[in-house]
Amino acid sequence: MKIAVIIVRVLLGALFVFGAVAFFFHLPMKQPELSADQKTFMAGAMASVYLFPLIKITELICGLALLIGRFVPLAVVVIFPVSLNILLYHVYLGPAELPMAIVILIANLFLAYAYRKNYTALLAAK
């Protein structure tokens, strides 16, 4: 189990770091043709100016934390809304990439389960 946690943690961290670095350095990546709904969504997200940089900074910081192995329980909690949004985007707007989105969410949930003892104080009813 310990080796599986390390493998999933490093792969998920690398995925988020690569996505953030590709965004900030404008690395050329093959983009699938966007549907009309996807173009509308992306236009709205880009029009907000702050949203994509905020998401990518969050991905970068959490990805680095996952890669390094420091503050992993915190990184897993902080990155969960991003993972969930990736899944929901692909469920409703881009089902072609849905398998990868499912893998990202399952990896995030697996890490949350692996570090569940760290969340007991957070979830305790007082």
Secondary structure in CASP SS format (residue, H / E / C, confidence):
PFRMAT SS
TARGET T0000
AUTHOR 0000-0000-0000
METHOD secondary structure of the structure
MODEL  1
M C 1.00
K H 1.00
I H 1.00
A H 1.00
V H 1.00
I H 1.00
I H 1.00
V H 1.00
R H 1.00
V H 1.00
L H 1.00
L H 1.00
G H 1.00
A H 1.00
L H 1.00
F H 1.00
V H 1.00
F H 1.00
G H 1.00
A H 1.00
V H 1.00
A H 1.00
F H 1.00
F H 1.00
F C 1.00
H C 1.00
L C 1.00
P C 1.00
M C 1.00
K C 1.00
Q C 1.00
P C 1.00
E C 1.00
L C 1.00
S C 1.00
A H 1.00
D H 1.00
Q H 1.00
K H 1.00
T H 1.00
F H 1.00
M H 1.00
A H 1.00
G H 1.00
A H 1.00
M H 1.00
A H 1.00
S C 1.00
V C 1.00
Y C 1.00
L H 1.00
F H 1.00
P H 1.00
L H 1.00
I H 1.00
K H 1.00
I H 1.00
T H 1.00
E H 1.00
L H 1.00
I H 1.00
C H 1.00
G H 1.00
L H 1.00
A H 1.00
L H 1.00
L H 1.00
I H 1.00
G C 1.00
R C 1.00
F C 1.00
V H 1.00
P H 1.00
L H 1.00
A H 1.00
V H 1.00
V H 1.00
V H 1.00
I H 1.00
F H 1.00
P H 1.00
V H 1.00
S H 1.00
L H 1.00
N H 1.00
I H 1.00
L H 1.00
L H 1.00
Y H 1.00
H H 1.00
V H 1.00
Y H 1.00
L C 1.00
G C 1.00
P H 1.00
A H 1.00
E H 1.00
L H 1.00
P H 1.00
M H 1.00
A H 1.00
I H 1.00
V H 1.00
I H 1.00
L H 1.00
I H 1.00
A H 1.00
N H 1.00
L H 1.00
F H 1.00
L H 1.00
A H 1.00
Y H 1.00
A H 1.00
Y C 1.00
R H 1.00
K H 1.00
N H 1.00
Y H 1.00
T H 1.00
A H 1.00
L H 1.00
L H 1.00
A C 1.00
A C 1.00
K C 1.00
END
